[in-house]
Amino acid sequence: MRKKIIAANWKMYKTCTETESFIAEFKNLAGNYEEKEVVICPPFTSLFVVQNLLKDTPFKLGAQNMFWEKEGAYTGEISPVMLKDLNCEYVIIGHSERRQYFCETNENINKKIKTAFNWGLTPIFCVGEKWEEREKGKTEDIIREQVTKGLEGLPMENVEKIVIAYEPVWAIGTGHSAKGEDANEVAKLIRDIISTLYNSDIANKVRIQYGGSVNPQNIVEFLSQSEIDGALVGGASLKPQSFWEIVKS
């Protein structure tokens, strides 16, 4: 049975001081909650702070991005070795904001996914279509291309461990989430694509999250769907009480 996974993507929010305050309050609310896997993905500047504060808790640390080289002359980039040194277990790869604002391609995302696995990090691999693509009936084509190119060349033992986040671009930060049934349909599509690329056993092991204006009011609608195994939470993860409501739902 696939364990539900709820991940907080703080994006470019929270100083180290604000991070300390959040983690203290969240730990007070959540205690040693283990029913779902909980991942906190703060900005790079707060990774060290969160690493220390999450010691002796069941909660996991994740990063929001990563470069595909171990080291080198890549000003401003963060390597997988640096993330492992901070006890990161997860890394978000291919978020639509990275694709949109930083011109990340399916090919670059594929290199990052491979590198993450090579260094013992689990990718949270994001896919999703834009509103105009959905309106033109291209959702399936976009998702198929992103999943196929993102997983290209990955061995089965890696694919079964990956977390895939379906995040329709039109729902991210807009307050307009997809309907549970629609999100579940795309999650099933993702599983069918993996089944075709690999096999059904592998596909059934992959955890698929929904992301896009997730909040305490709509989370149950998504988690009750048969193919959805969790959520990648943006704005609603910035407040401890709000994020805890989502986690315990």
BASENU-433503 format. One line per field, with one value per residue (C-alpha): chain; residue in three letters; residue number from 1; x, y, z. Coordinates in steps of 0.2 Angstrom, whole numbers, plus 5000, padded with zeros to 4 digits. Layout:
BEGIN
c: [A;...]
r: [ALA;...]
k: [NUM;...]
X: [X;...]
Y: [Y;...]
Z: [Z;...]
//
This chain:
BEGIN
c: [A;A;A;A;A;A;A;A;A;A;A;A;A;A;A;A;A;A;A;A;A;A;A;A;A;A;A;A;A;A;A;A;A;A;A;A;A;A;A;A;A;A;A;A;A;A;A;A;A;A;A;A;A;A;A;A;A;A;A;A;A;A;A;A;A;A;A;A;A;A;A;A;A;A;A;A;A;A;A;A;A;A;A;A;A;A;A;A;A;A;A;A;A;A;A;A;A;A;A;A;A;A;A;A;A;A;A;A;A;A;A;A;A;A;A;A;A;A;A;A;A;A;A;A;A;A;A;A;A;A;A;A;A;A;A;A;A;A;A;A;A;A;A;A;A;A;A;A;A;A;A;A;A;A;A;A;A;A;A;A;A;A;A;A;A;A;A;A;A;A;A;A;A;A;A;A;A;A;A;A;A;A;A;A;A;A;A;A;A;A;A;A;A;A;A;A;A;A;A;A;A;A;A;A;A;A;A;A;A;A;A;A;A;A;A;A;A;A;A;A;A;A;A;A;A;A;A;A;A;A;A;A;A;A;A;A;A;A;A;A;A;A;A;A;A;A;A;A;A]
r: [MET;ARG;LYS;LYS;ILE;ILE;ALA;ALA;ASN;TRP;LYS;MET;TYR;LYS;THR;CYS;THR;GLU;THR;GLU;SER;PHE;ILE;ALA;GLU;PHE;LYS;ASN;LEU;ALA;GLY;ASN;TYR;GLU;GLU;LYS;GLU;VAL;VAL;ILE;CYS;PRO;PRO;PHE;THR;SER;LEU;PHE;VAL;VAL;GLN;ASN;LEU;LEU;LYS;ASP;THR;PRO;PHE;LYS;LEU;GLY;ALA;GLN;ASN;MET;PHE;TRP;GLU;LYS;GLU;GLY;ALA;TYR;THR;GLY;GLU;ILE;SER;PRO;VAL;MET;LEU;LYS;ASP;LEU;ASN;CYS;GLU;TYR;VAL;ILE;ILE;GLY;HIS;SER;GLU;ARG;ARG;GLN;TYR;PHE;CYS;GLU;THR;ASN;GLU;ASN;ILE;ASN;LYS;LYS;ILE;LYS;THR;ALA;PHE;ASN;TRP;GLY;LEU;THR;PRO;ILE;PHE;CYS;VAL;GLY;GLU;LYS;TRP;GLU;GLU;ARG;GLU;LYS;GLY;LYS;THR;GLU;ASP;ILE;ILE;ARG;GLU;GLN;VAL;THR;LYS;GLY;LEU;GLU;GLY;LEU;PRO;MET;GLU;ASN;VAL;GLU;LYS;ILE;VAL;ILE;ALA;TYR;GLU;PRO;VAL;TRP;ALA;ILE;GLY;THR;GLY;HIS;SER;ALA;LYS;GLY;GLU;ASP;ALA;ASN;GLU;VAL;ALA;LYS;LEU;ILE;ARG;ASP;ILE;ILE;SER;THR;LEU;TYR;ASN;SER;ASP;ILE;ALA;ASN;LYS;VAL;ARG;ILE;GLN;TYR;GLY;GLY;SER;VAL;ASN;PRO;GLN;ASN;ILE;VAL;GLU;PHE;LEU;SER;GLN;SER;GLU;ILE;ASP;GLY;ALA;LEU;VAL;GLY;GLY;ALA;SER;LEU;LYS;PRO;GLN;SER;PHE;TRP;GLU;ILE;VAL;LYS;SER]
k: [1;2;3;4;5;6;7;8;9;10;11;12;13;14;15;16;17;18;19;20;21;22;23;24;25;26;27;28;29;30;31;32;33;34;35;36;37;38;39;40;41;42;43;44;45;46;47;48;49;50;51;52;53;54;55;56;57;58;59;60;61;62;63;64;65;66;67;68;69;70;71;72;73;74;75;76;77;78;79;80;81;82;83;84;85;86;87;88;89;90;91;92;93;94;95;96;97;98;99;100;101;102;103;104;105;106;107;108;109;110;111;112;113;114;115;116;117;118;119;120;121;122;123;124;125;126;127;128;129;130;131;132;133;134;135;136;137;138;139;140;141;142;143;144;145;146;147;148;149;150;151;152;153;154;155;156;157;158;159;160;161;162;163;164;165;166;167;168;169;170;171;172;173;174;175;176;177;178;179;180;181;182;183;184;185;186;187;188;189;190;191;192;193;194;195;196;197;198;199;200;201;202;203;204;205;206;207;208;209;210;211;212;213;214;215;216;217;218;219;220;221;222;223;224;225;226;227;228;229;230;231;232;233;234;235;236;237;238;239;240;241;242;243;244;245;246;247;248;249]
X: [5000;5007;5010;5002;5015;5012;5026;5027;5035;5039;5046;5055;5047;5054;5070;5080;5071;5054;5059;5063;5047;5037;5046;5044;5025;5022;5032;5021;5005;5011;5021;5028;5014;5019;5002;5008;5025;5028;5042;5047;5055;5062;5073;5091;5096;5085;5090;5103;5091;5077;5090;5094;5076;5069;5081;5072;5056;5048;5048;5059;5069;5068;5076;5067;5079;5096;5109;5115;5133;5143;5153;5160;5160;5141;5139;5123;5119;5117;5124;5117;5132;5128;5110;5115;5127;5112;5103;5090;5080;5069;5072;5058;5063;5054;5042;5032;5039;5057;5051;5043;5055;5071;5068;5071;5068;5062;5080;5088;5074;5079;5097;5092;5081;5095;5108;5096;5095;5113;5116;5102;5090;5071;5064;5047;5045;5032;5022;5007;4998;4994;4976;4977;4984;4970;4957;4964;4962;4981;4982;4986;4999;5008;5008;5014;5028;5034;5033;5041;5055;5058;5059;5069;5084;5079;5080;5065;5072;5073;5056;5046;5054;5050;5036;5027;5017;5003;5002;4991;5000;4983;4980;4996;4994;4978;4966;4958;4961;4957;4942;4946;4939;4949;4965;4962;4960;4977;4985;4978;4985;5002;5001;4996;5011;5023;5014;5017;5035;5039;5026;5010;5019;5031;5017;5007;5021;5024;5016;5007;5003;4991;4997;4989;4980;4978;4971;4963;4946;4949;4962;4950;4943;4960;4966;4950;4954;4960;4976;4981;4993;4997;4999;5013;5007;5012;5004;4994;5010;5017;5007;5009;4991;4985;4999;4995;4976;4981;4993;4981;4966]
Y: [5000;5017;5028;5046;5060;5078;5090;5109;5119;5136;5143;5160;5163;5163;5169;5158;5166;5164;5146;5142;5149;5139;5122;5125;5128;5114;5102;5107;5104;5088;5079;5063;5061;5046;5042;5051;5055;5074;5083;5101;5110;5127;5139;5134;5147;5138;5120;5120;5127;5114;5100;5103;5107;5091;5079;5066;5069;5058;5073;5074;5088;5092;5105;5115;5112;5105;5106;5090;5091;5085;5102;5114;5132;5135;5151;5151;5132;5119;5102;5085;5083;5099;5093;5076;5084;5093;5077;5081;5066;5074;5087;5095;5094;5102;5113;5124;5140;5133;5128;5145;5158;5148;5140;5122;5109;5091;5086;5096;5089;5072;5075;5082;5067;5054;5064;5065;5046;5044;5053;5045;5059;5055;5067;5075;5076;5090;5089;5099;5108;5127;5133;5136;5118;5111;5122;5115;5097;5094;5089;5071;5075;5087;5075;5061;5071;5077;5060;5051;5063;5065;5047;5043;5031;5028;5010;5002;5002;5021;5024;5014;5026;5042;5054;5063;5079;5083;5102;5110;5126;5136;5131;5135;5151;5156;5150;5139;5121;5106;5096;5080;5069;5078;5077;5059;5056;5064;5054;5038;5044;5046;5028;5021;5030;5022;5005;5007;5013;5000;4988;4989;4983;4998;5010;5004;5008;5026;5039;5053;5069;5083;5101;5118;5129;5115;5120;5113;5115;5105;5092;5078;5079;5075;5062;5053;5049;5032;5037;5052;5048;5065;5084;5096;5111;5129;5144;5134;5127;5144;5144;5129;5128;5127;5115;5104;5104;5097;5084;5077;5077]
Z: [5000;4995;5010;5008;5006;5010;5005;5009;4996;5004;4987;4990;5008;5026;5033;5045;5060;5052;5049;5067;5072;5060;5064;5083;5081;5069;5080;5094;5084;5075;5089;5081;5068;5056;5048;5032;5026;5029;5019;5022;5007;5013;5003;5002;5016;5028;5025;5039;5051;5047;5047;5065;5070;5062;5072;5082;5072;5058;5047;5031;5023;5005;4994;4980;4966;4962;4948;4939;4943;4958;4959;4947;4941;4941;4950;4961;4959;4972;4970;4976;4987;4997;4999;5006;5018;5025;5027;5013;5007;4994;4980;4970;4952;4937;4945;4933;4940;4936;4919;4916;4924;4922;4906;4912;4898;4899;4895;4909;4921;4916;4920;4937;4941;4936;4947;4962;4962;4959;4976;4986;4984;4980;4967;4968;4949;4944;4928;4923;4908;4906;4905;4886;4883;4893;4884;4867;4874;4875;4893;4889;4876;4888;4902;4891;4885;4902;4910;4896;4894;4912;4916;4900;4904;4922;4928;4936;4953;4953;4945;4958;4971;4962;4968;4954;4958;4945;4946;4933;4930;4929;4947;4955;4966;4958;4971;4957;4961;4949;4954;4963;4949;4935;4945;4948;4929;4926;4940;4932;4915;4923;4930;4913;4905;4918;4915;4897;4899;4912;4919;4930;4946;4944;4940;4955;4967;4961;4973;4964;4972;4967;4969;4965;4977;4990;5006;5022;5014;4998;5003;5007;4990;4983;4995;4994;4975;4971;4961;4972;4986;4993;4990;4986;4995;4992;5000;5013;5019;5025;5041;5054;5058;5040;5035;5050;5045;5028;5035;5047;5035]
//
